[in-house]
Amino acid sequence: MLISIVVPCFNEEEIIGRFHDHVTAELSVLGQEFELVYVDDGSQDRTLPLLEEIAEADPRTRYVSFSRNFGKEAAMLAGLQHAEGDAVVIMDADLQHPPELVRRMLTLHEEGFDQVIARRTRTGDRVTRTITARAYYWLINRLVDVELVDGVGDFRLLSRRTVDAILELTEYNRFSKGLFAWVGFRTTTFSYENALREQGRSKWSFGKLLNYGLDGLLSFNNKPLRAAVYLGLVLLTVAMAYTAWIVGVAMVNGVDTPGYVTLLVAVTALAGVQMLMLGVVGEYVGRIYYEVKRRPHFLVKATNAGLPREQEGDRPARTGELVRR
C-alpha cells in the first residue's frame, strides 16, 4: 500500500527540513511505501529552494509551487490531485500535527475506515478563543447540512475512494471541512493533545479566522460584499445602544415629541437589518459570480511532479499550466 503525505507550505523555511526528517523517520519504520507531496503556496522566503533540495536528495519527495499565494484550500486541492497513494494524509508543516499519529491513523484505516480524523484538544488555548470556537461550532451546526466537530481540522487520513470523491467536487468556493464531512464514508475520530508550534508564528490572524468562519457559513469570501454584512451588524449594534440611551433619557426627562423614540429606533434598526440581509444576498451572488467564471483554483510555476490525476485522462485541465519541472 502506498501512503501519500500532503503538506501545504507557506513561508516554512525555518522548519521544513526538520519536518521532512521527522516525517520520513516515522514513516520508514512502518514498513510501508510512501511519498511526500509538498505544495508551496506562493512562499516569499526560501521554502521552494529548500523543497527542491529535499526532492533532489529524496526520490520519495515531490513538490508543486504556485505562481502566487492562492490559500490553503487551493494547496490542499493541489496536493490531493497529485497524491497517488492508496491512503492520503493531510498535515501541516509546522509540526503541530504530530507525525507519530500517522501510525495510529493507518491502524484505524486497516480496520475499514475511509476517514480517520485527528481531533486536537484545546489545551493551552486562550479562554476567549476556546469560548469563541465553541460558540461558532454550536451556531454553524445549526445552519449547515453537515456536522462540523470542534477541534477537527485538516489533519486526517483519507482513503483513495474518499480522495477521488472530493476531487469530483469542482466548485471554486471550497471549504474543505465541509467537503470532507459532505462526502461521508465510514469515519472515525480520535483526540490528541494540542502541540505547540516549534518555529515561526501562526499565519491565522483574528481577521483571517473570522473570514474563514464566515466561509464555513456561506462557503467562500467576497470582501466587498461582506463589508455590507459587517456594516449591517454595526448598525444593529449602534441601534441597540442608541435605543437603550434614548429610552433611558426619555424615562428620566420625558418625551417632548410623542412617537419620536419609536420612530427613531425603528428606522435605525430596520436600516441595519436591510444592510445585513443585502450583504447576505450579496455573498451568495458573489459566489455565483466566481463559480460561473470557472477560473482555475491555482496556477503552478514549478514542480517535479507529473500531471495531476484529473489531467491524465480526457477531462480538461483546470489547475493551470505546469511551466517548469
Secondary structure, 3 states (H helix, E strand, C coil): CEEEEEEEECCCCCCHHHHHHHHHHHHHCCCCEEEEEEEECCCCCCHHHHHHHHHHHCCCEEEEEECCCCCHHHHHHHHHHHCCCCEEEECCCCCCCCCCHHHHHHHHHHCCCCEEEEEECCCCCCHHHHHHHHHHHHHHCCCCCCCCCCCEEEEEEEEHHHHHHHHCCCCCCCCHHHHHHHHCCCEEEEEECCCCCCCCCCCCCHHHHHHHHHHHHHCCCCHHHHHHHHHHHHHHHHHHHHHHHHHHHHHHHCCCCCCHHHHHHHHHHHHHHHHHHHHHHHHHHHHHHHHHHCCCCCCEEEECCCCCHHHCCCCCCCCCCCCCC
